[in-house]
Amino acid sequence: MPTSPTRAGVASAAATALTLSGLLVTGVLAAQPAAAADPTGYQNVRINEVTSSNNDTVELYNTGSTAVSISGWKMSDDSFSPQSFSPSAGTIPAGGFVTFNSPKGLGDSDKLVLFTSGGTVVDRVDWATDKAKPAMARCGGDGTGAWVTTTSAATFGAANTAGCPSSAPAASRVRINEVSSNGSDTVELYNGGTSAVSLGSWKYSDNDTSHSPVSVSSSSPSATSIPAGGYLTFASSTGLGDNDSVFLVDGSGNTVDSVTWATDGAKPSAERCANGTGSFRTAATATPGAVNSCSGSDGGTGGGTGGGTPAGELLGGGGSLTSGCTPESASGTGSTPTGTLAWPGGADVTIADDVCAFTTSTGPEGRDVSGLAFDPANPSVLWAAKNKNWLYKLVKSNGKWIPDASWSATGKQIRFAGGSGEPDSEGLTIGGNGHLYVTSERDNTKNTAPKDTILEFDPTATGSTLTPVHQWDMTAQFPQLDTGDKDDANLGFEGVGYVPDTWLTANGWIDPLTHAAYDPANYPSHGAGLFFAGLEYDGSLHVYGLNSDGTFTTFATIATGKTSVMDVMFDAGTQRLVATCDNTCGETHTFMKVGSTGSIVPDVTYTNPAVMPADNLEGFALAPASTCVAGLREAVWSDDGVYGFGSGSSSYGHALYRGTFPC
């Protein structure tokens, strides 16, 4: 069958819909003008959020890397013919939102179908009674995640994360995983959850609105459920072709997942990469009932990822540097440690900042972004340190991390105590008091001498320049860096992580100073945790108690098993301390635990996702577990050199990348 309705079919369907809604249509329809060609990238526009209250608002999102014109597009529900609507903008930018109010009322139990001006179905969402109150929204990635009823107010025109529940229903873990329109017309489902899901009276449909939904069981009679980590394949009885879609709804009539593809986008098949979680691409080899081959190209497909790919520009493809900043190519590439495991999260990674977004008066080249830290009190905030004495408060906008204009649109400059010098700010962490703790290797105005310090800043302080509340200088502990050579001076404190006392005591850490179980009460001025500073020189961690009177207690030096450390963080989700190394150690992250003897030791080491460039990726942060959707949360990397894959690549001139990591 032709997968998008024929132009005559569209007219016929419209006439039928008008009759059903109480308007008598007689005679034949007049000849229609030639339909407009579907705009490039139309299949990447997805219905992202809809409410059947509050003016029946609809939000669209563009998951693609180029803008898409929606001029002349229409929508319908389950009882009226396609109607024109008035969007907030006529074009949706890449990673952008457009909203509109439905021209006809949307009911408690209803559906919404989106059409191009030529009549091609773009996307569709169905919901049961009250499931669109306050709203139905894609959770786990704007434009790509699972359809879930929001638990708080709707978020039209902004990322859905704020309104998404902390955990998605088990049914939403079932995803359309592969589709073939290559003669066999096969659909593969995959259950990415941890328990079996009953398929009951689940149904599917294509993009011909005159077709009635077909039950999955009628196409696969033996299928009553899909096991955890299992597959289910069936032949589509409606037939699938070019410019087509598959929509999957559960037994209550709620949309579970969907995929839309352009001409030849599902030949041999369209498949998710990575299997079960990634975005759709055209496959070189179809693999129904098995792990996806992920050997193909970014074809003409659009669809959900179930918490996989975040919004933004997918790595790969071409691009050009337009702002005039000067990227710095990677240096110091070394081997990956033996025993390193593959990245456990999603395979897809997206660009997460604007090109050359971090230009400053002391670093106009727009690079040198290093330390990253999610704010534990507000996971929608990401803090970043730029080496040449700048801090940034970043917030999410259209799938990218951008400076929070209410704090500073251009970042805030930091100084040493007394307001002097330019800290070579590398590492960043959030202390138990909510303050920012930043490491510096040297004073950039005297860059041949080390100055290994930890500086405490109050993020609520006013002004464009911040001076430390306290400053602790450990330079004397590292005489090997004080040679008069600027390169040696640049091998000091590269990262820092705040570790709460509660974790150290609960896990039986032995205090190296007393050789007994760590007792925080022995150190009354240190606050509620210790600070682990990573030394680039040899990959060691140095443990300090930072006292409120400006003194410090040195507890231990810990081996990470790496030649260098570029960032340090404590991850409450895995209950591990994480030491990150860039391409010097093969782009790896070592998760550390308290071992059986009470010492902190390496537990497991992971590489970055395979799609990442092998650059000086010096910053790494994992979002708190409270942000998890469908078993995944956000991971963010920063590139010290914004080189990406080199000149002409889509990543050239960008500093931040986003991916996913298991909860």
Secondary structure, DSSP 8 states (H G I E B T S, - for coil): --SS--HHHHHHHHHHHHHHTT----S------------TTGGGEEEEEE-SSTTTEEEEEE-SSS-EE-TT-EEE-SSS--EE---S-SEE-TT-EEEEE-SS---SSEEEEEE-TTS-EEEEEEE-TTTTSS-EEEESSTTTSEEEE-SSS--TTS-GGGGS-SS--GGGGEEEEEEE-SSS-EEEEEE-SSS-EE-TT-EEE-S-TTS--EEHHHHSTT-SEE-TT-EEEEE-TT---SSEEEEEE-TTS-EEEEEEE-TTTTSSEEEEESTTTSEEEEESS--TTS-----EE--SEEE--SS-S-SSEES-SB----S--------------TT-B---S-S--EE-S-TTTT-BTTBTTS--EEEEEEETTEEEEEEEEETBTEEEEEEEETTEEEE-TTT-TT-EEE--TTS-S-EEEEEEEE-TTS-EEEEEEEEGGGTTSEEEEEEEE-TT--SSEE--SEEEE-GGG-GGG-SS-HHHHTTSEEEEEEEEHHHHHHTT-EETTTTEE--GGG-TTS-SEEEEEEETTTSEEEEEEE-TTS-EEEEEEEE-SSS---EEEEETTTTEEEEEE-GGGTSEEEEEEE-TTS-EEEEEEEE--TTS--S-EEEEEE--GGG-BTTEEEEEEEESS--TT-TTBTTTT--EEEEEEE-
